[in-house]
Amino acid sequence: MVCGKRFYAVLPDQRLKIEVDRDGFAAGRIIVLDPRLNRIRFELENRTGDTHTVLVKVTGTGKWSYEVVEGGNRIAVSNAGTDVVVKLQASQPLTKVELVKKL
């Protein structure tokens, strides 16, 4: 489910929640994920047009951890069963983010 600022994915053995404190998931853009949640790709939309910090909170349950990747660079790790809050610098209209399951 996508609600502009929140995304939830639920599998029998895993749940993943992504929340942003401002801006939102890019309108008209697809959140891409595979059936086992090994990789999730999305774009955040800068809705004010200025340069600012966006906080992205990643919450996962189950046994999997995720690397948080922006622009091809790992910027954080969300460990299994914990929350991580990542600061992203929004200076462009769109910011591409990817979560990659650590196997």
C-alpha positions as CSV (number, residue, x, y, z in Angstrom):
1,M,0.0,0.0,0.0
2,V,1.3,3.5,-0.8
3,C,-0.1,6.5,1.0
4,G,2.1,9.3,-0.3
5,K,4.5,9.2,2.8
6,R,4.3,5.6,3.8
7,F,4.8,2.2,2.1
8,Y,4.0,-1.2,3.7
9,A,4.9,-4.6,2.4
10,V,3.8,-7.7,4.2
11,L,4.9,-11.3,3.6
12,P,4.2,-14.3,5.9
13,D,7.6,-14.2,7.4
14,Q,8.5,-10.5,7.0
15,R,7.1,-7.0,7.2
16,L,8.7,-3.8,5.9
17,K,7.6,-0.2,6.4
18,I,9.1,2.9,4.8
19,E,8.1,6.3,6.0
20,V,9.2,9.8,5.0
21,D,8.8,12.9,7.2
22,R,8.2,15.3,4.4
23,D,7.9,15.3,0.6
24,G,6.7,11.9,-0.5
25,F,6.9,9.0,-2.9
26,A,7.0,10.4,-6.5
27,A,3.5,10.7,-8.0
28,G,3.0,8.5,-11.0
29,R,6.2,6.5,-10.3
30,I,6.1,2.8,-9.5
31,I,7.7,1.4,-6.4
32,V,9.6,-1.6,-7.8
33,L,10.0,-4.7,-5.7
34,D,10.5,-8.4,-6.2
35,P,8.2,-11.0,-4.6
36,R,10.6,-11.9,-1.7
37,L,11.4,-8.2,-0.9
38,N,15.1,-8.7,-1.9
39,R,15.2,-5.3,-3.6
40,I,12.9,-2.3,-3.3
41,R,13.4,0.8,-5.5
42,F,11.5,4.0,-5.3
43,E,11.8,7.7,-5.9
44,L,11.1,10.5,-3.5
45,E,9.6,13.7,-4.9
46,N,10.9,17.1,-3.7
47,R,7.5,18.8,-3.3
48,T,8.8,22.2,-2.1
49,G,11.6,22.7,-4.8
50,D,14.2,23.8,-2.2
51,T,17.2,22.0,-0.8
52,H,16.4,20.3,2.5
53,T,16.8,17.1,4.5
54,V,14.3,14.3,4.3
55,L,14.2,11.7,7.0
56,V,13.4,8.2,5.8
57,K,12.5,5.7,8.4
58,V,12.9,2.0,7.5
59,T,11.3,-0.6,9.9
60,G,11.6,-4.3,9.3
61,T,10.6,-7.4,11.1
62,G,11.8,-10.9,10.4
63,K,15.4,-12.0,10.1
64,W,16.5,-9.7,7.2
65,S,18.6,-6.6,7.2
66,Y,18.7,-4.1,4.3
67,E,21.3,-1.8,2.9
68,V,19.9,1.7,2.1
69,V,21.4,2.9,-1.2
70,E,21.2,6.4,-2.7
71,G,22.8,7.2,-6.1
72,G,24.6,3.8,-6.0
73,N,26.2,4.5,-2.6
74,R,25.4,2.6,0.5
75,I,24.4,5.2,3.1
76,A,23.0,3.1,5.9
77,V,22.0,-0.4,7.1
78,S,18.6,-1.3,8.6
79,N,19.3,-4.3,10.8
80,A,16.7,-7.0,11.3
81,G,14.0,-6.1,13.9
82,T,15.2,-2.5,14.3
83,D,14.4,1.0,12.9
84,V,16.8,3.1,11.1
85,V,16.3,6.8,10.2
86,V,18.3,7.9,7.2
87,K,18.9,11.6,6.4
88,L,18.7,12.3,2.6
89,Q,19.6,15.6,1.0
90,A,16.8,16.6,-1.4
91,S,18.2,19.1,-3.9
92,Q,16.8,17.7,-7.1
93,P,13.1,17.1,-8.1
94,L,13.6,13.3,-7.6
95,T,15.8,11.3,-5.3
96,K,16.3,7.6,-6.2
97,V,16.5,5.2,-3.2
98,E,17.0,1.5,-3.1
99,L,16.8,-1.1,-0.3
100,V,18.8,-4.2,-0.9
101,K,18.4,-7.3,1.3
102,K,21.6,-8.5,2.9
103,L,21.7,-12.2,2.4
